């Protein structure tokens, strides 16, 4: 079986993970001898954990008093810890069907310093049924594409996981 790792080369080493409470603290050695970049995912940790388990999860406002969602908000991806409209904590929900279509795209032929994905590749914006936001990610396929093409989520899981947003990518297909 072809894995994500077989289909794209990332110019990054998997980040080590520390935990403080429920939050991941990521240690990314991206600066080589100059040092390691430490940052926490804080309240968004469940999203990044989910990617490493092959699960796509977002957040939705469930506050009945929210002026916009009235407690029945659509999913946000990437997630937000708190609703931007009522500022209350949002609830975690799994995306039932991690498929969608290409809403827009850019072909990246030559990346700038620090780009971690092997070029050329497509940076895509994905529209997913039931998700209110458009998610930016990248496509594994390198053949010509067009707006509206169907895509499905793929994940870097287990030992292949980078513990970053790069653990989510997409491939053409229904
Ligand atoms: Zn709200």
Backbone and ligand atoms as CSV (ligand in chain L), in Angstrom:
chain,resi,resn,atom,element,x,y,z
A,1,UNK,N,N,0.841,-1.196,0.000
A,1,UNK,CA,C,0.000,0.000,0.000
A,1,UNK,C,C,0.879,1.250,0.000
A,2,UNK,N,N,0.559,2.177,-0.878
A,2,UNK,CA,C,1.322,3.423,-0.970
A,2,UNK,C,C,0.920,4.354,0.170
A,3,UNK,N,N,1.898,4.842,0.884
A,3,UNK,CA,C,1.620,5.776,1.971
A,3,UNK,C,C,1.869,7.200,1.496
A,4,UNK,N,N,1.424,8.144,2.287
A,4,UNK,CA,C,1.682,9.554,1.979
A,4,UNK,C,C,3.181,9.789,1.890
A,5,UNK,N,N,3.918,9.150,2.777
A,5,UNK,CA,C,5.369,9.339,2.831
A,5,UNK,C,C,6.039,8.928,1.515
A,6,UNK,N,N,5.444,7.926,0.825
A,6,UNK,CA,C,5.995,7.474,-0.451
A,6,UNK,C,C,5.730,8.472,-1.570
A,7,UNK,N,N,4.752,9.368,-1.380
A,7,UNK,CA,C,4.289,10.215,-2.481
A,7,UNK,C,C,4.758,11.664,-2.407
A,8,UNK,N,N,5.318,12.077,-1.294
A,8,UNK,CA,C,5.825,13.449,-1.199
A,8,UNK,C,C,6.979,13.471,-0.207
A,9,UNK,N,N,7.986,14.266,-0.566
A,9,UNK,CA,C,9.121,14.425,0.326
A,9,UNK,C,C,8.973,15.738,1.072
A,10,UNK,N,N,9.077,15.660,2.371
A,10,UNK,CA,C,9.028,16.870,3.183
A,10,UNK,C,C,10.434,17.202,3.656
A,11,UNK,N,N,10.755,18.483,3.583
A,11,UNK,CA,C,12.073,18.935,4.019
A,11,UNK,C,C,12.003,19.299,5.491
A,12,UNK,N,N,11.601,18.333,6.282
A,12,UNK,CA,C,11.486,18.584,7.709
A,12,UNK,C,C,11.636,17.266,8.456
A,13,UNK,N,N,12.089,17.347,9.646
A,13,UNK,CA,C,12.172,16.155,10.497
A,13,UNK,C,C,10.929,16.121,11.370
A,14,UNK,N,N,10.454,14.915,11.710
A,14,UNK,CA,C,9.307,14.862,12.617
A,14,UNK,C,C,9.614,15.597,13.907
A,15,UNK,N,N,8.647,16.359,14.359
A,15,UNK,CA,C,8.819,17.109,15.595
A,15,UNK,C,C,8.635,16.201,16.801
A,16,UNK,N,N,9.433,16.418,17.797
A,16,UNK,CA,C,9.218,15.739,19.075
A,16,UNK,C,C,8.066,16.434,19.785
A,17,UNK,N,N,7.391,15.678,20.614
A,17,UNK,CA,C,6.220,16.208,21.302
A,17,UNK,C,C,6.420,16.100,22.809
A,18,UNK,N,N,6.096,17.158,23.481
A,18,UNK,CA,C,6.022,17.190,24.939
A,18,UNK,C,C,4.575,17.497,25.274
A,19,UNK,N,N,4.139,17.164,26.454
A,19,UNK,CA,C,2.770,17.458,26.840
A,19,UNK,C,C,2.764,18.280,28.116
A,20,UNK,N,N,1.981,19.349,28.114
A,20,UNK,CA,C,1.760,20.147,29.316
A,20,UNK,C,C,0.250,20.175,29.521
A,21,UNK,N,N,-0.217,19.465,30.540
A,21,UNK,CA,C,-1.662,19.286,30.690
A,21,UNK,C,C,-2.156,18.481,29.504
A,22,UNK,N,N,-3.159,19.001,28.797
A,22,UNK,CA,C,-3.674,18.331,27.598
A,22,UNK,C,C,-3.034,18.861,26.321
A,23,UNK,N,N,-2.163,19.840,26.468
A,23,UNK,CA,C,-1.630,20.529,25.280
A,23,UNK,C,C,-0.300,19.942,24.828
A,24,UNK,N,N,-0.155,19.811,23.512
A,24,UNK,CA,C,1.128,19.413,22.941
A,24,UNK,C,C,2.041,20.632,22.865
A,25,UNK,N,N,3.313,20.412,23.178
A,25,UNK,CA,C,4.364,21.391,22.928
A,25,UNK,C,C,5.294,20.740,21.911
A,26,UNK,N,N,5.369,21.334,20.737
A,26,UNK,CA,C,6.097,20.757,19.617
A,26,UNK,C,C,7.520,21.302,19.611
A,27,UNK,N,N,8.459,20.402,19.387
A,27,UNK,CA,C,9.861,20.800,19.280
A,27,UNK,C,C,10.317,20.500,17.866
A,28,UNK,N,N,10.405,21.526,17.051
A,28,UNK,CA,C,10.742,21.343,15.646
A,28,UNK,C,C,12.180,21.799,15.415
A,29,UNK,N,N,13.045,20.854,15.008
A,29,UNK,CA,C,14.465,21.215,14.826
A,29,UNK,C,C,14.736,21.889,13.495
A,30,UNK,N,N,13.834,22.750,13.046
A,30,UNK,CA,C,13.916,23.318,11.704
A,30,UNK,C,C,15.062,24.290,11.510
A,31,UNK,N,N,15.655,24.782,12.571
A,31,UNK,CA,C,16.737,25.748,12.392
A,31,UNK,C,C,18.108,25.097,12.527
A,32,UNK,N,N,18.156,23.780,12.461
A,32,UNK,CA,C,19.430,23.066,12.483
A,32,UNK,C,C,20.254,23.430,13.691
A,33,UNK,N,N,21.518,23.752,13.409
A,33,UNK,CA,C,22.449,24.039,14.497
A,33,UNK,C,C,22.077,25.311,15.254
A,34,UNK,N,N,21.274,26.163,14.625
A,34,UNK,CA,C,20.892,27.427,15.278
A,34,UNK,C,C,19.858,27.225,16.369
A,35,UNK,N,N,19.166,26.087,16.345
A,35,UNK,CA,C,18.251,25.846,17.448
A,35,UNK,C,C,16.952,25.165,17.060
A,36,UNK,N,N,16.215,24.877,18.069
A,36,UNK,CA,C,14.931,24.193,17.925
A,36,UNK,C,C,13.805,25.182,18.185
A,37,UNK,N,N,12.773,25.075,17.353
A,37,UNK,CA,C,11.610,25.943,17.510
A,37,UNK,C,C,10.596,25.245,18.424
A,38,UNK,N,N,10.250,25.857,19.548
A,38,UNK,CA,C,9.264,25.314,20.490
A,38,UNK,C,C,7.988,26.120,20.361
A,39,UNK,N,N,6.874,25.444,20.214
A,39,UNK,CA,C,5.609,26.150,20.337
A,39,UNK,C,C,4.525,25.160,20.758
A,40,UNK,N,N,3.470,25.698,21.351
A,40,UNK,CA,C,2.382,24.828,21.806
A,40,UNK,C,C,1.164,24.994,20.911
A,41,UNK,N,N,0.425,23.895,20.749
A,41,UNK,CA,C,-0.851,23.966,20.039
A,41,UNK,C,C,-1.981,24.349,20.982
A,42,UNK,N,N,-1.704,24.388,22.256
A,42,UNK,CA,C,-2.690,24.846,23.229
A,42,UNK,C,C,-4.022,24.108,23.084
A,43,UNK,N,N,-5.098,24.883,23.044
A,43,UNK,CA,C,-6.444,24.307,22.977
A,43,UNK,C,C,-6.743,23.655,21.623
A,44,UNK,N,N,-5.864,23.857,20.646
A,44,UNK,CA,C,-6.079,23.243,19.333
A,44,UNK,C,C,-5.379,21.891,19.206
A,45,UNK,N,N,-4.802,21.418,20.298
A,45,UNK,CA,C,-4.089,20.136,20.291
A,45,UNK,C,C,-4.927,18.980,19.740
A,46,UNK,N,N,-6.232,18.857,20.057
A,46,UNK,CA,C,-6.998,17.716,19.520
A,46,UNK,C,C,-6.976,17.627,17.998
A,47,UNK,N,N,-6.908,18.772,17.318
A,47,UNK,CA,C,-6.861,18.764,15.848
A,47,UNK,C,C,-5.593,18.057,15.364
A,48,UNK,N,N,-4.450,18.435,15.919
A,48,UNK,CA,C,-3.175,17.874,15.475
A,48,UNK,C,C,-3.032,16.413,15.896
A,49,UNK,N,N,-3.526,16.066,17.073
A,49,UNK,CA,C,-3.542,14.658,17.492
A,49,UNK,C,C,-4.388,13.844,16.530
A,50,UNK,N,N,-5.539,14.383,16.171
A,50,UNK,CA,C,-6.452,13.691,15.255
A,50,UNK,C,C,-5.782,13.382,13.919
A,51,UNK,N,N,-5.024,14.336,13.382
A,51,UNK,CA,C,-4.359,14.107,12.097
A,51,UNK,C,C,-3.436,12.899,12.184
A,52,UNK,N,N,-2.701,12.776,13.273
A,52,UNK,CA,C,-1.754,11.658,13.400
A,52,UNK,C,C,-2.476,10.325,13.562
A,53,UNK,N,N,-3.781,10.376,13.844
A,53,UNK,CA,C,-4.591,9.155,13.971
A,53,UNK,C,C,-5.467,8.940,12.736
A,54,UNK,N,N,-5.283,9.776,11.704
A,54,UNK,CA,C,-6.083,9.645,10.494
A,54,UNK,C,C,-7.493,10.164,10.657
A,55,UNK,N,N,-7.684,11.114,11.565
A,55,UNK,CA,C,-9.020,11.671,11.824
A,55,UNK,C,C,-8.997,13.175,11.582
A,56,UNK,N,N,-10.029,13.661,10.909
A,56,UNK,CA,C,-10.156,15.088,10.654
A,56,UNK,C,C,-11.259,15.629,11.552
A,57,UNK,N,N,-10.889,16.488,12.493
A,57,UNK,CA,C,-11.883,17.018,13.428
A,57,UNK,C,C,-11.806,18.537,13.448
A,58,UNK,N,N,-12.960,19.124,13.579
A,58,UNK,CA,C,-13.073,20.574,13.620
A,58,UNK,C,C,-13.887,20.994,14.826
A,59,UNK,N,N,-14.200,22.282,14.871
A,59,UNK,CA,C,-15.003,22.778,15.988
A,59,UNK,C,C,-16.249,23.472,15.466
A,60,UNK,N,N,-17.279,23.485,16.322
A,60,UNK,CA,C,-18.540,24.151,15.981
A,60,UNK,C,C,-19.056,24.864,17.223
A,61,UNK,N,N,-19.710,25.989,17.005
A,61,UNK,CA,C,-20.312,26.719,18.120
A,61,UNK,C,C,-21.621,26.025,18.525
A,62,UNK,N,N,-21.744,25.725,19.808
A,62,UNK,CA,C,-22.957,25.055,20.301
A,62,UNK,C,C,-23.682,25.926,21.331
A,63,UNK,N,N,-23.324,27.197,21.346
A,63,UNK,CA,C,-23.931,28.131,22.300
A,63,UNK,C,C,-25.269,28.651,21.747
A,64,UNK,N,N,-26.360,28.257,22.381
A,64,UNK,CA,C,-27.692,28.657,21.908
A,64,UNK,C,C,-27.870,30.169,21.910
A,65,UNK,N,N,-27.087,30.865,22.744
A,65,UNK,CA,C,-27.196,32.321,22.828
A,65,UNK,C,C,-26.289,33.036,21.819
A,66,UNK,N,N,-25.578,32.279,21.001
A,66,UNK,CA,C,-24.675,32.886,20.004
A,66,UNK,C,C,-25.508,33.648,18.973
A,67,UNK,N,N,-25.152,34.917,18.685
A,67,UNK,CA,C,-25.953,35.716,17.746
A,67,UNK,C,C,-25.903,35.190,16.318
A,68,UNK,N,N,-24.889,34.432,15.956
A,68,UNK,CA,C,-24.766,33.928,14.585
A,68,UNK,C,C,-25.174,32.454,14.496
A,69,UNK,N,N,-24.535,31.596,15.286
A,69,UNK,CA,C,-24.803,30.153,15.136
A,69,UNK,C,C,-26.083,29.719,15.828
A,70,UNK,N,N,-26.476,30.426,16.873
A,70,UNK,CA,C,-27.631,30.047,17.692
A,70,UNK,C,C,-27.538,28.581,18.130
A,71,UNK,N,N,-26.282,28.143,18.330
A,71,UNK,CA,C,-26.042,26.794,18.857
A,71,UNK,C,C,-25.985,25.706,17.812
A,72,UNK,N,N,-26.125,26.071,16.542
A,72,UNK,CA,C,-26.085,25.054,15.485
A,72,UNK,C,C,-25.068,25.438,14.417
A,73,UNK,N,N,-23.891,25.833,14.867
A,73,UNK,CA,C,-22.873,26.315,13.941
A,73,UNK,C,C,-22.296,25.233,13.061
A,74,UNK,N,N,-21.825,25.652,11.871
A,74,UNK,CA,C,-21.124,24.741,10.984
A,74,UNK,C,C,-19.727,24.478,11.537
A,75,UNK,N,N,-19.087,23.463,10.999
A,75,UNK,CA,C,-17.725,23.151,11.428
A,75,UNK,C,C,-16.737,24.182,10.903
A,76,UNK,N,N,-15.734,24.450,11.731
A,76,UNK,CA,C,-14.600,25.284,11.332
A,76,UNK,C,C,-13.385,24.380,11.157
A,77,UNK,N,N,-12.705,24.554,10.019
A,77,UNK,CA,C,-11.454,23.851,9.756
A,77,UNK,C,C,-10.513,24.817,9.064
A,78,UNK,N,N,-9.314,25.056,9.549
A,78,UNK,CA,C,-8.851,24.553,10.825
A,78,UNK,C,C,-9.744,25.038,11.959
A,79,UNK,N,N,-9.700,24.327,13.075
A,79,UNK,CA,C,-10.607,24.662,14.179
A,79,UNK,C,C,-10.232,25.948,14.893
A,80,UNK,N,N,-11.199,26.466,15.627
A,80,UNK,CA,C,-10.945,27.592,16.533
A,80,UNK,C,C,-11.391,27.142,17.904
A,81,UNK,N,N,-10.631,27.517,18.903
A,81,UNK,CA,C,-10.970,27.112,20.268
A,81,UNK,C,C,-12.245,27.802,20.730
A,82,UNK,N,N,-12.369,29.085,20.401
A,82,UNK,CA,C,-13.524,29.872,20.832
A,82,UNK,C,C,-14.236,30.447,19.608
A,83,UNK,N,N,-15.543,30.568,19.730
A,83,UNK,CA,C,-16.350,31.112,18.629
A,83,UNK,C,C,-16.006,32.594,18.421
A,84,UNK,N,N,-15.754,33.012,17.176
A,84,UNK,CA,C,-15.440,34.419,16.924
A,84,UNK,C,C,-16.647,35.338,17.106
A,85,UNK,N,N,-17.846,34.781,17.168
A,85,UNK,CA,C,-19.053,35.598,17.278
A,85,UNK,C,C,-19.538,35.772,18.712
A,86,UNK,N,N,-19.425,34.715,19.548
A,86,UNK,CA,C,-19.905,34.817,20.934
A,86,UNK,C,C,-18.782,34.613,21.954
A,87,UNK,N,N,-17.581,34.251,21.464
A,87,UNK,CA,C,-16.391,34.111,22.304
A,87,UNK,C,C,-16.509,32.994,23.340
A,88,UNK,N,N,-17.425,32.051,23.114
A,88,UNK,CA,C,-17.545,30.902,24.011
A,88,UNK,C,C,-16.783,29.717,23.423
A,89,UNK,N,N,-16.356,28.778,24.290
A,89,UNK,CA,C,-15.639,27.604,23.770
A,89,UNK,C,C,-16.488,26.846,22.746
A,90,UNK,N,N,-15.822,26.407,21.697
A,90,UNK,CA,C,-16.513,25.626,20.666
A,90,UNK,C,C,-16.397,24.140,20.998
A,91,UNK,N,N,-17.241,23.313,20.370
A,91,UNK,CA,C,-17.252,21.868,20.613
A,91,UNK,C,C,-16.531,21.141,19.476
A,92,UNK,N,N,-15.818,20.057,19.829
A,92,UNK,CA,C,-15.094,19.259,18.834
A,92,UNK,C,C,-16.047,18.297,18.151
A,93,UNK,N,N,-15.911,18.218,16.811
A,93,UNK,CA,C,-16.743,17.284,16.038
A,93,UNK,C,C,-15.906,16.681,14.914
A,94,UNK,N,N,-16.097,15.403,14.695
A,94,UNK,CA,C,-15.383,14.739,13.609
A,94,UNK,C,C,-16.061,15.072,12.277
A,95,UNK,N,N,-15.244,15.290,11.236
A,95,UNK,CA,C,-15.789,15.458,9.898
A,95,UNK,C,C,-16.183,14.064,9.418
A,96,UNK,N,N,-17.459,13.839,9.217
A,96,UNK,CA,C,-17.940,12.502,8.892
A,96,UNK,C,C,-17.349,11.964,7.610
A,97,UNK,N,N,-17.261,12.812,6.605
A,97,UNK,CA,C,-16.803,12.373,5.298
A,97,UNK,C,C,-15.706,13.337,4.858
A,98,UNK,N,N,-14.464,12.918,5.038
A,98,UNK,CA,C,-13.324,13.815,4.780
A,98,UNK,C,C,-13.016,13.871,3.286
A,99,UNK,N,N,-14.010,14.329,2.534
A,99,UNK,CA,C,-13.859,14.515,1.089
A,99,UNK,C,C,-14.422,15.871,0.705
A,100,UNK,N,N,-13.990,16.370,-0.422
A,100,UNK,CA,C,-14.495,17.660,-0.860
A,100,UNK,C,C,-14.082,17.923,-2.286
A,101,UNK,N,N,-14.032,19.214,-2.652
A,101,UNK,CA,C,-13.577,19.563,-3.996
A,101,UNK,C,C,-12.640,20.761,-3.935
A,102,UNK,N,N,-11.856,20.887,-4.989
A,102,UNK,CA,C,-10.879,21.979,-5.062
A,102,UNK,C,C,-11.629,23.280,-5.360
A,103,UNK,N,N,-11.575,24.197,-4.414
A,103,UNK,CA,C,-12.251,25.491,-4.524
A,103,UNK,C,C,-11.370,26.471,-5.293
A,104,UNK,N,N,-10.071,26.397,-5.038
A,104,UNK,CA,C,-9.080,27.159,-5.791
A,104,UNK,C,C,-7.729,26.504,-5.554
A,105,UNK,N,N,-6.753,26.901,-6.361
A,105,UNK,CA,C,-5.439,26.285,-6.186
A,105,UNK,C,C,-4.336,27.170,-6.737
A,106,UNK,N,N,-3.115,26.871,-6.306
A,106,UNK,CA,C,-1.915,27.510,-6.812
A,106,UNK,C,C,-0.891,26.420,-7.050
A,107,UNK,N,N,-0.202,26.472,-8.182
A,107,UNK,CA,C,0.892,25.538,-8.373
A,107,UNK,C,C,2.165,26.203,-7.876
A,108,UNK,N,N,2.810,25.585,-6.926
A,108,UNK,CA,C,4.058,26.115,-6.380
A,108,UNK,C,C,5.198,25.417,-7.103
A,109,UNK,N,N,5.923,26.185,-7.912
A,109,UNK,CA,C,7.010,25.615,-8.710
A,109,UNK,C,C,8.334,25.765,-7.980
A,110,UNK,N,N,8.511,26.928,-7.392
A,110,UNK,CA,C,9.748,27.160,-6.638
A,110,UNK,C,C,9.372,27.828,-5.324
A,111,UNK,N,N,9.644,27.149,-4.238
A,111,UNK,CA,C,9.267,27.665,-2.931
A,111,UNK,C,C,10.335,28.574,-2.368
A,112,UNK,N,N,9.947,29.369,-1.418
A,112,UNK,CA,C,10.894,30.241,-0.743
A,112,UNK,C,C,11.619,29.495,0.359
A,113,UNK,N,N,12.495,30.197,1.014
A,113,UNK,CA,C,13.237,29.628,2.124
A,113,UNK,C,C,12.277,29.118,3.186
A,114,UNK,N,N,12.535,27.916,3.646
A,114,UNK,CA,C,11.718,27.377,4.727
A,114,UNK,C,C,10.547,26.546,4.249
A,115,UNK,N,N,10.283,26.539,2.930
A,115,UNK,CA,C,9.187,25.704,2.434
A,115,UNK,C,C,9.541,24.240,2.692
A,116,UNK,N,N,8.589,23.506,3.232
A,116,UNK,CA,C,8.889,22.142,3.673
A,116,UNK,C,C,8.348,21.059,2.746
A,117,UNK,N,N,7.685,21.454,1.646
A,117,UNK,CA,C,7.102,20.481,0.725
A,117,UNK,C,C,7.894,20.489,-0.576
A,118,UNK,N,N,8.213,19.298,-1.066
A,118,UNK,CA,C,8.962,19.144,-2.305
A,118,UNK,C,C,8.205,19.788,-3.481
A,119,UNK,N,N,8.871,20.635,-4.249
A,119,UNK,CA,C,8.254,21.300,-5.401
A,119,UNK,C,C,8.523,20.501,-6.671
A,120,UNK,N,N,7.692,20.631,-7.715
A,120,UNK,CA,C,6.462,21.421,-7.716
A,120,UNK,C,C,5.312,20.644,-7.059
A,121,UNK,N,N,4.369,21.402,-6.525
A,121,UNK,CA,C,3.181,20.772,-5.944
A,121,UNK,C,C,2.031,21.770,-6.030
A,122,UNK,N,N,0.826,21.271,-5.759
A,122,UNK,CA,C,-0.348,22.145,-5.744
A,122,UNK,C,C,-0.746,22.462,-4.310
A,123,UNK,N,N,-0.827,23.742,-4.023
A,123,UNK,CA,C,-1.442,24.199,-2.774
A,123,UNK,C,C,-2.913,24.368,-3.110
A,124,UNK,N,N,-3.781,23.707,-2.361
A,124,UNK,CA,C,-5.210,23.732,-2.719
A,124,UNK,C,C,-6.057,24.258,-1.561
A,125,UNK,N,N,-7.171,24.863,-1.934
A,125,UNK,CA,C,-8.207,25.248,-0.978
A,125,UNK,C,C,-9.349,24.272,-1.185
A,126,UNK,N,N,-9.754,23.604,-0.102
A,126,UNK,CA,C,-10.718,22.515,-0.207
A,126,UNK,C,C,-12.045,22.916,0.431
A,127,UNK,N,N,-13.128,22.732,-0.312
A,127,UNK,CA,C,-14.476,22.916,0.222
A,127,UNK,C,C,-15.021,21.534,0.583
A,128,UNK,N,N,-15.415,21.397,1.852
A,128,UNK,CA,C,-15.899,20.119,2.371
A,128,UNK,C,C,-17.357,20.289,2.773
A,129,UNK,N,N,-18.166,19.343,2.385
A,129,UNK,CA,C,-19.596,19.367,2.737
A,129,UNK,C,C,-19.761,19.484,4.251
A,130,UNK,N,N,-20.590,20.416,4.694
A,130,UNK,CA,C,-20.862,20.560,6.124
A,130,UNK,C,C,-19.841,21.379,6.891
A,131,UNK,N,N,-18.805,21.841,6.187
A,131,UNK,CA,C,-17.775,22.663,6.816
A,131,UNK,C,C,-17.935,24.089,6.292
A,132,UNK,N,N,-18.022,25.049,7.191
A,132,UNK,CA,C,-18.306,26.425,6.802
A,132,UNK,C,C,-17.117,27.173,6.248
A,133,UNK,N,N,-15.923,26.690,6.512
A,133,UNK,CA,C,-14.704,27.373,6.087
A,133,UNK,C,C,-14.079,26.631,4.912
A,134,UNK,N,N,-13.154,27.305,4.243
A,134,UNK,CA,C,-12.384,26.688,3.162
A,134,UNK,C,C,-11.014,26.374,3.740
A,135,UNK,N,N,-10.615,25.124,3.637
A,135,UNK,CA,C,-9.372,24.664,4.264
A,135,UNK,C,C,-8.222,24.689,3.267
A,136,UNK,N,N,-7.112,25.314,3.665
A,136,UNK,CA,C,-5.914,25.329,2.809
A,136,UNK,C,C,-5.048,24.129,3.148
A,137,UNK,N,N,-4.564,23.456,2.115
A,137,UNK,CA,C,-3.734,22.275,2.341
A,137,UNK,C,C,-2.907,22.030,1.075
A,138,UNK,N,N,-2.452,20.797,0.867
A,138,UNK,CA,C,-1.693,20.498,-0.339
A,138,UNK,C,C,-2.124,19.169,-0.931
A,139,UNK,N,N,-1.874,19.049,-2.247
A,139,UNK,CA,C,-2.318,17.888,-3.004
A,139,UNK,C,C,-1.128,16.973,-3.281
A,140,UNK,N,N,-1.343,15.669,-3.136
A,140,UNK,CA,C,-0.284,14.706,-3.433
A,140,UNK,C,C,-0.082,14.549,-4.939
A,141,UNK,N,N,-1.163,14.618,-5.701
A,141,UNK,CA,C,-1.071,14.424,-7.151
A,141,UNK,C,C,-0.372,15.625,-7.793
A,142,UNK,N,N,0.360,15.358,-8.868
A,142,UNK,CA,C,1.087,16.430,-9.561
A,142,UNK,C,C,0.686,16.531,-11.028
A,143,UNK,N,N,-0.401,15.850,-11.386
A,143,UNK,CA,C,-0.933,15.946,-12.739
A,143,UNK,C,C,-1.770,17.221,-12.841
A,144,UNK,N,N,-2.064,17.705,-14.068
A,144,UNK,CA,C,-2.892,18.918,-14.182
A,144,UNK,C,C,-4.239,18.749,-13.474
A,145,UNK,N,N,-4.682,19.795,-12.799
A,145,UNK,CA,C,-5.944,19.759,-12.060
A,145,UNK,C,C,-6.795,20.949,-12.457
A,146,UNK,N,N,-8.046,20.953,-12.019
A,146,UNK,CA,C,-8.923,22.095,-12.277
A,146,UNK,C,C,-9.830,22.324,-11.064
A,147,UNK,N,N,-10.337,23.523,-10.976
A,147,UNK,CA,C,-11.293,23.851,-9.910
A,147,UNK,C,C,-12.491,22.923,-10.036
A,148,UNK,N,N,-12.924,22.384,-8.905
A,148,UNK,CA,C,-14.066,21.479,-8.898
A,148,UNK,C,C,-13.678,20.011,-8.820
A,149,UNK,N,N,-12.380,19.709,-9.070
A,149,UNK,CA,C,-11.953,18.301,-8.971
A,149,UNK,C,C,-12.205,17.782,-7.564
A,150,UNK,N,N,-12.672,16.542,-7.471
A,150,UNK,CA,C,-12.951,15.930,-6.173
A,150,UNK,C,C,-11.644,15.453,-5.532
A,151,UNK,N,N,-11.565,15.615,-4.208
A,151,UNK,CA,C,-10.379,15.190,-3.456
A,151,UNK,C,C,-10.811,14.504,-2.165
A,152,UNK,N,N,-9.942,13.666,-1.650
A,152,UNK,CA,C,-10.192,13.016,-0.359
A,152,UNK,C,C,-8.955,13.169,0.517
A,153,UNK,N,N,-9.190,13.216,1.815
A,153,UNK,CA,C,-8.113,13.470,2.773
A,153,UNK,C,C,-7.197,12.271,2.914
A,154,UNK,N,N,-5.923,12.570,3.101
A,154,UNK,CA,C,-4.911,11.565,3.419
A,154,UNK,C,C,-4.129,12.104,4.623
A,155,UNK,N,N,-3.541,11.191,5.354
A,155,UNK,CA,C,-2.888,11.592,6.603
A,155,UNK,C,C,-1.520,10.944,6.741
A,156,UNK,N,N,-0.620,11.653,7.400
A,156,UNK,CA,C,0.641,11.045,7.845
A,156,UNK,C,C,0.389,10.623,9.289
A,157,UNK,N,N,0.386,9.342,9.503
A,157,UNK,CA,C,0.025,8.829,10.823
A,157,UNK,C,C,1.182,8.062,11.461
A,158,UNK,N,N,1.023,7.779,12.728
A,158,UNK,CA,C,1.980,6.942,13.450
A,158,UNK,C,C,3.399,7.468,13.326
A,159,UNK,N,N,4.320,6.580,12.958
A,159,UNK,CA,C,5.740,6.945,12.889
A,159,UNK,C,C,6.022,7.929,11.756
A,160,UNK,N,N,5.127,8.044,10.759
A,160,UNK,CA,C,5.321,8.985,9.643
A,160,UNK,C,C,4.861,10.401,9.982
A,161,UNK,N,N,4.159,10.574,11.070
A,161,UNK,CA,C,3.590,11.875,11.416
A,161,UNK,C,C,4.684,12.897,11.711
A,162,UNK,N,N,4.436,14.136,11.253
A,162,UNK,CA,C,5.371,15.229,11.546
A,162,UNK,C,C,4.913,16.031,12.761
A,163,UNK,N,N,3.676,15.814,13.188
A,163,UNK,CA,C,3.035,16.570,14.275
A,163,UNK,C,C,2.849,18.037,13.911
A,164,UNK,N,N,2.649,18.290,12.606
A,164,UNK,CA,C,2.364,19.640,12.115
A,164,UNK,C,C,1.151,19.565,11.185
A,165,UNK,N,N,0.754,20.722,10.643
A,165,UNK,CA,C,-0.369,20.735,9.701
A,165,UNK,C,C,-0.057,19.953,8.433
A,166,UNK,N,N,1.209,19.625,8.203
A,166,UNK,CA,C,1.584,18.849,7.020
A,166,UNK,C,C,1.112,17.405,7.112
A,167,UNK,N,N,0.604,16.984,8.261
A,167,UNK,CA,C,0.095,15.617,8.399
A,167,UNK,C,C,-1.238,15.434,7.681
A,168,UNK,N,N,-1.833,16.500,7.233
A,168,UNK,CA,C,-3.046,16.424,6.417
A,168,UNK,C,C,-2.701,16.830,4.991
A,169,UNK,N,N,-3.113,16.009,4.025
A,169,UNK,CA,C,-2.968,16.357,2.619
A,169,UNK,C,C,-4.130,15.692,1.877
A,170,UNK,N,N,-4.133,15.821,0.559
A,170,UNK,CA,C,-5.298,15.364,-0.209
A,170,UNK,C,C,-4.842,14.655,-1.458
A,171,UNK,N,N,-5.699,13.786,-1.963
A,171,UNK,CA,C,-5.441,13.144,-3.253
A,171,UNK,C,C,-6.700,13.228,-4.103
A,172,UNK,N,N,-6.505,13.197,-5.403
A,172,UNK,CA,C,-7.649,13.242,-6.315
A,172,UNK,C,C,-8.481,11.992,-6.167
A,173,UNK,N,N,-9.793,12.139,-6.248
A,173,UNK,CA,C,-10.672,10.975,-6.197
A,173,UNK,C,C,-11.874,11.208,-5.322
A,174,UNK,N,N,-12.849,10.381,-5.492
A,174,UNK,CA,C,-14.090,10.515,-4.711
A,174,UNK,C,C,-14.037,9.693,-3.438
L,1,ZN,ZN,ZN,-20.884,31.351,18.832
